[in-house]
Amino acid sequence: MEALTLQSRVKLNDGYDIPILGFGTYEMDGRDAYRAVTYALEAGYRLIDSAEWYYNEAECGHAIQDFLQRTETPREEICYTTKLMSNRGLQHARASIRKSLKACKLGYIDIYLLHSPMGGFEMRKESWLAAVEAKEEGLIRSIGVSNFSQRHLKEFSGAGFIPVLNQIDLHPFMTRRQVVEYCQPNGILLEAWAPLVRGLRFKDPVIQKIAKAHDRKPSQVLLRYSLQKGYIPLPKSVSPNRIVENSQIFDFELTENDMDALDNLDEYLVTDWDPTDAE
């Protein structure tokens, strides 16, 4: 098996591929988002995750544009993700997609996600159909979901909709075994939007012990865990040093015992919100 690097990519179920480590921008205001995305791109990240709800699409897009121009990097090397804030019908989703595209000014959106299952099946369905239209028009490349439960995914599958990925709260303290066991055999990639557990468990004895054994930071252990589970982690930071540190996870490997110990930390720890039971 080829060794993973920051440049490694994994194929989606629609034929496109995606970097195996991303950079999240949740709770970053415009100026911080521009600077942080710039730092991340300079450090080698090629997957940038934004959302209509984050109110920083313009700044994320601007940072990417400036980096591409300055470094003469091809647009195709960058994978830009954004998300629909709310499922409120076909016309609303159509308008939101165009608003997001106009904000980022990147020509197209690589991955467009329904940010949550909230709104009910019919509204989710209409949002999805708007995204399919946009894909056919070349406005977006791939369509996925975020915060969907196994039930929501099965419902979509029954309607003939197969997302490329499901971005969820996913880490050793929230292993989400049911949804993971549904997604992976069905070719739905998993992205972890809080792979660092928002720093809430860095001092956990198991995390500390494993970090010490590998001479690593707790954050690096958590990110390596995600990679070895086959997830795409989306760490976020505004610190240039931490952004680089979070990318330095490709020159060590957690043992099988490490992974088992981490899996056993599950406590269904919700780090932010949990709309997976939405109707």
Salt bridges, closest charged atoms under 4 A:
ASP14 OD2 - LYS135 NZ 3.62
ASP17 OD1 - ARG9 NE 2.80
GLU27 OE1 - ARG198 NH2 3.19
ASP32 OD1 - ARG35 NH2 2.82
GLU42 OE2 - ARG70 NH2 3.08
ASP49 OD2 - LYS83 NZ 2.64
ASP66 OD2 - HIS62 NE2 3.12
GLU77 OE1 - ARG46 NE 3.91
ASP110 OD2 - ARG75 NH2 2.81
GLU133 OE2 - ARG94 NH2 2.64
GLU137 OE1 - ARG98 NH2 2.87
GLU155 OE1 - ARG124 NH2 2.67
ASP169 OD1 - HIS171 NE2 3.20
ASP251 OD1 - ARG216 NH2 2.87
ASP258 OD2 - HIS214 NE2 2.71
ASP263 OD2 - LYS229 NZ 3.17
ASP266 OD2 - ARG177 NH1 3.43
GLU267 OE1 - ARG201 NH2 3.03
ASP272 OD2 - ARG198 NH1 3.49
ASP274 OD1 - ARG176 NH2 3.04
